[in-house]
């Protein structure tokens, strides 16, 4: 089998991640989150399940505007049930669980994108290393939650598709896409770990599904009952910054302190 690294026009990447026809597409993932701490054995803290609904809009300069919304739920590591309260195993404190509800997550695709072509499959790999000022660091309210001045994380993505589908000019979206997502990052703020040494390790896999009705039942129920906004991607890019778990926690800190259930309800557009 011949293996080669090739440069693909951004439209091929759009077919993998979303769709060329500006229709919404759904990706879902599941896996586990582990603690990784000095001189301690790993703990599987959570199972997780998540989804993204995205849309790509073509521009006249051959670039593509990407816009999406994404959810990830923290689940009991044994039963797989949604956690709304969590007992911190290091402090014994019972804390509200703030599930991931990022609206929007946006970007622009343009130029060419490298991928590894291995016969019948082609894999797009992205190793992203983020480092920027922590939006919670200079606020005394968050000293116990996320005091470090810099947010740093690594996210490792691999998206694999059939080469034949990738090159087929008739296909606007590749339905058979397999996702691998691993992440190394800091304690999320709601865990109230302060400056305790250690990190979270995320290990997940997923796939693209044909419609909302093909998402895991847990996600369908949550979206239908509490956050129906996540049934669809924005119709065009929103004029606002990307949402992150840190910004969301800051925005809804009062609700967290009051013990509200997350994600907070949000209606359809």
C-alpha positions as CSV (number, residue, x, y, z in Angstrom):
1,X,0.0,0.0,0.0
2,X,1.3,3.4,-1.0
3,X,1.2,6.1,1.7
4,X,1.5,9.8,0.8
5,X,1.0,13.2,2.3
6,X,-1.0,15.3,-0.1
7,X,-2.3,18.8,-0.1
8,X,-6.1,19.1,-0.6
9,X,-8.0,22.2,-1.5
10,X,-10.1,23.5,1.4
11,X,-13.3,22.3,-0.2
12,X,-12.2,18.7,0.4
13,X,-11.8,19.4,4.1
14,X,-15.3,21.1,4.1
15,X,-16.7,17.8,2.7
16,X,-15.1,15.9,5.6
17,X,-15.9,18.3,8.5
18,X,-19.2,19.6,7.3
19,X,-20.9,20.0,3.8
20,X,-20.4,21.9,0.6
21,X,-24.1,22.8,0.2
22,X,-24.4,24.8,3.5
23,X,-26.7,22.2,5.1
24,X,-26.2,21.4,8.8
25,X,-24.2,18.3,9.6
26,X,-23.8,16.5,12.9
27,X,-20.8,14.8,14.5
28,X,-20.9,12.9,17.8
29,X,-18.2,11.6,20.1
30,X,-17.9,9.6,23.3
31,X,-15.1,8.5,25.6
32,X,-13.5,9.1,29.0
33,X,-11.8,11.8,31.0
34,X,-9.0,10.8,33.3
35,X,-7.0,12.7,36.0
36,X,-3.3,12.8,35.5
37,X,-1.5,13.9,38.7
38,X,2.0,13.7,40.1
39,X,2.6,10.6,42.2
40,X,-1.1,9.5,41.9
41,X,-2.6,6.7,39.8
42,X,-4.9,7.8,37.1
43,X,-8.6,8.1,37.9
44,X,-11.4,7.8,35.3
45,X,-13.4,10.8,36.5
46,X,-16.1,10.8,33.8
47,X,-17.5,9.2,30.7
48,X,-18.5,11.9,28.2
49,X,-20.7,12.2,25.2
50,X,-20.9,15.1,22.9
51,X,-22.0,16.6,19.6
52,X,-21.4,19.3,17.1
53,X,-23.8,20.8,14.5
54,X,-22.0,22.8,11.9
55,X,-22.5,24.7,8.6
56,X,-20.0,25.9,6.0
57,X,-20.8,28.9,3.8
58,X,-18.8,29.4,0.6
59,X,-17.2,32.8,-0.1
60,X,-16.3,34.3,-3.5
61,X,-12.6,34.0,-2.7
62,X,-12.7,30.2,-2.4
63,X,-12.7,30.4,1.4
64,X,-15.4,28.9,3.6
65,X,-16.9,30.4,6.7
66,X,-17.4,27.7,9.3
67,X,-20.0,28.1,12.1
68,X,-21.1,25.6,14.7
69,X,-22.5,24.8,18.1
70,X,-21.3,22.0,20.4
71,X,-22.3,20.2,23.5
72,X,-20.4,17.8,25.7
73,X,-22.0,16.1,28.8
74,X,-20.1,14.7,31.8
75,X,-21.4,11.3,32.7
76,X,-21.0,9.0,35.7
77,X,-17.9,6.8,34.9
78,X,-19.7,3.6,35.9
79,X,-23.4,4.1,35.0
80,X,-23.1,6.5,32.1
81,X,-25.9,8.7,33.5
82,X,-25.7,12.5,33.2
83,X,-24.1,14.0,36.2
84,X,-25.6,17.2,37.6
85,X,-23.8,17.0,40.9
86,X,-20.2,15.8,41.4
87,X,-18.3,14.9,44.5
88,X,-14.7,16.1,44.2
89,X,-12.7,13.1,45.3
90,X,-9.8,15.3,46.6
91,X,-11.9,17.8,48.6
92,X,-15.1,15.9,49.2
93,X,-17.1,19.0,48.1
94,X,-20.4,18.4,46.2
95,X,-20.3,20.7,43.1
96,X,-22.7,21.6,40.3
97,X,-21.6,20.1,37.0
98,X,-21.3,22.6,34.2
99,X,-21.6,20.7,30.9
100,X,-20.0,22.1,27.8
101,X,-22.3,24.3,25.8
102,X,-20.2,26.3,23.3
103,X,-22.2,28.6,21.0
104,X,-20.7,29.5,18.6
105,X,-17.5,27.8,17.6
106,X,-16.4,29.4,14.3
107,X,-13.5,29.8,11.9
108,X,-12.5,30.1,8.2
109,X,-11.2,27.3,5.9
110,X,-9.0,28.4,3.0
111,X,-6.0,27.4,0.9
112,X,-4.9,23.8,1.2
113,X,-5.1,21.2,3.9
114,X,-2.6,18.3,4.3
115,X,-3.8,14.8,4.7
116,X,-2.3,11.3,4.7
117,X,-3.6,9.1,1.9
118,X,-3.2,5.4,2.6
119,X,-4.9,3.5,-0.2
120,X,-8.6,3.3,0.5
121,X,-8.6,5.8,3.4
122,X,-7.4,9.3,3.9
123,X,-6.8,11.0,7.3
124,X,-6.7,14.6,8.1
125,X,-4.7,15.3,11.3
126,X,-4.7,18.5,13.4
127,X,-2.5,18.9,16.5
128,X,-3.6,22.1,18.2
129,X,-1.7,23.7,21.0
130,X,-3.6,26.6,22.7
131,X,-2.0,29.1,24.9
132,X,-3.6,32.4,25.9
133,X,-4.5,34.5,28.9
134,X,-7.0,32.8,31.2
135,X,-10.2,34.9,31.2
136,X,-10.8,34.0,34.9
137,X,-7.3,34.7,36.2
138,X,-7.6,38.3,37.2
139,X,-10.9,38.1,39.0
140,X,-10.7,37.3,42.7
141,X,-14.0,35.4,42.5
142,X,-12.3,32.6,40.6
143,X,-9.2,32.0,42.7
144,X,-10.5,28.7,43.9
145,X,-11.7,27.7,40.5
146,X,-9.1,28.6,37.9
147,X,-6.3,30.9,39.2
148,X,-3.5,30.2,36.6
149,X,-2.7,33.2,34.5
150,X,-2.4,31.2,31.3
151,X,-4.7,28.7,29.7
152,X,-2.8,25.9,28.0
153,X,-4.1,22.8,26.3
154,X,-3.3,20.3,23.5
155,X,-6.0,18.8,21.3
156,X,-5.2,16.1,18.8
157,X,-7.7,15.4,16.1
158,X,-7.8,12.7,13.4
159,X,-10.6,12.5,10.8
160,X,-10.6,9.5,8.5
161,X,-12.7,9.1,5.4
162,X,-12.9,6.7,2.4
163,X,-10.5,8.1,-0.3
164,X,-13.1,7.3,-3.0
165,X,-15.7,9.4,-1.2
166,X,-13.3,12.3,-0.7
167,X,-12.4,12.4,-4.4
168,X,-16.0,11.9,-5.7
169,X,-17.2,15.2,-7.2
170,X,-20.8,14.2,-6.7
171,X,-20.5,14.0,-2.9
172,X,-21.1,17.3,-1.1
173,X,-20.6,15.7,2.4
174,X,-18.8,12.5,3.4
175,X,-21.1,10.5,5.6
176,X,-18.5,7.8,6.5
177,X,-16.2,9.9,8.7
178,X,-14.5,8.5,11.7
179,X,-13.2,10.9,14.4
180,X,-10.5,10.6,17.0
181,X,-10.1,13.4,19.6
182,X,-7.7,13.4,22.4
183,X,-7.0,16.4,24.7
184,X,-4.6,17.3,27.5
185,X,-5.9,20.3,29.5
186,X,-6.3,21.9,32.8
187,X,-8.9,21.2,35.4
188,X,-12.2,22.7,34.2
189,X,-13.3,25.6,36.5
190,X,-16.4,24.0,37.9
191,X,-14.3,21.2,39.5
192,X,-12.9,23.8,41.9
193,X,-9.4,22.5,41.9
194,X,-7.6,25.8,42.3
195,X,-3.9,25.5,41.6
196,X,-3.7,21.8,42.5
197,X,-1.1,20.1,40.3
198,X,-2.4,17.9,37.5
199,X,-4.3,17.7,34.3
200,X,-7.2,16.2,32.6
201,X,-6.7,13.6,29.8
202,X,-9.6,13.2,27.3
203,X,-9.7,10.1,25.1
204,X,-12.6,9.9,22.6
205,X,-13.7,8.6,19.3
206,X,-16.7,9.5,17.1
207,X,-18.3,9.8,13.7
208,X,-20.5,11.9,11.5
209,X,-24.2,11.0,11.5
210,X,-26.8,11.6,8.9
211,X,-29.2,13.7,10.9
212,X,-30.2,14.9,14.4
213,X,-32.3,11.7,14.8
214,X,-29.1,9.6,14.5
215,X,-27.4,11.2,17.5
216,X,-27.2,9.2,20.7
217,X,-30.6,9.1,22.5
218,X,-29.2,11.0,25.5
219,X,-28.2,13.9,23.4
220,X,-31.5,14.0,21.5
221,X,-33.4,14.1,24.8
222,X,-31.3,16.8,26.3
223,X,-31.5,19.0,23.2
224,X,-35.2,18.5,22.7
225,X,-36.0,19.2,26.3
226,X,-33.5,21.9,27.3
227,X,-31.4,23.3,24.5
228,X,-33.3,23.0,21.2
229,X,-31.0,25.8,19.8
230,X,-28.5,22.9,19.2
231,X,-30.7,21.2,16.7
232,X,-29.3,23.5,14.0
233,X,-26.1,25.5,13.2
234,X,-26.2,29.2,12.8
235,X,-27.5,30.2,9.3
236,X,-24.4,32.4,8.9
237,X,-21.4,33.3,11.1
238,X,-22.4,35.0,14.3
239,X,-20.8,38.4,15.1
240,X,-19.4,37.2,18.4
241,X,-16.4,35.5,19.9
242,X,-16.1,31.8,20.1
243,X,-17.5,30.4,23.4
244,X,-15.3,28.3,25.6
245,X,-16.0,26.4,28.9
246,X,-14.0,29.2,30.8
247,X,-16.0,32.0,29.3
248,X,-19.3,30.1,29.8
249,X,-18.4,29.5,33.5
250,X,-17.6,33.2,34.0
251,X,-20.8,34.3,32.2
252,X,-23.0,31.9,34.3
253,X,-21.1,32.0,37.6
254,X,-24.1,33.2,39.6
255,X,-26.2,30.3,38.3
256,X,-23.4,27.9,39.2
257,X,-23.2,29.3,42.7
258,X,-27.0,29.0,43.0
259,X,-26.8,25.3,42.0
260,X,-28.7,25.5,38.7
261,X,-28.8,22.6,36.4
262,X,-26.6,22.9,33.3
263,X,-26.5,23.5,30.4
264,X,-28.9,26.4,31.0
265,X,-32.0,26.2,28.8
266,X,-31.8,28.0,25.5
267,X,-34.6,28.1,23.0
268,X,-34.5,27.6,19.2
269,X,-33.8,30.7,17.0
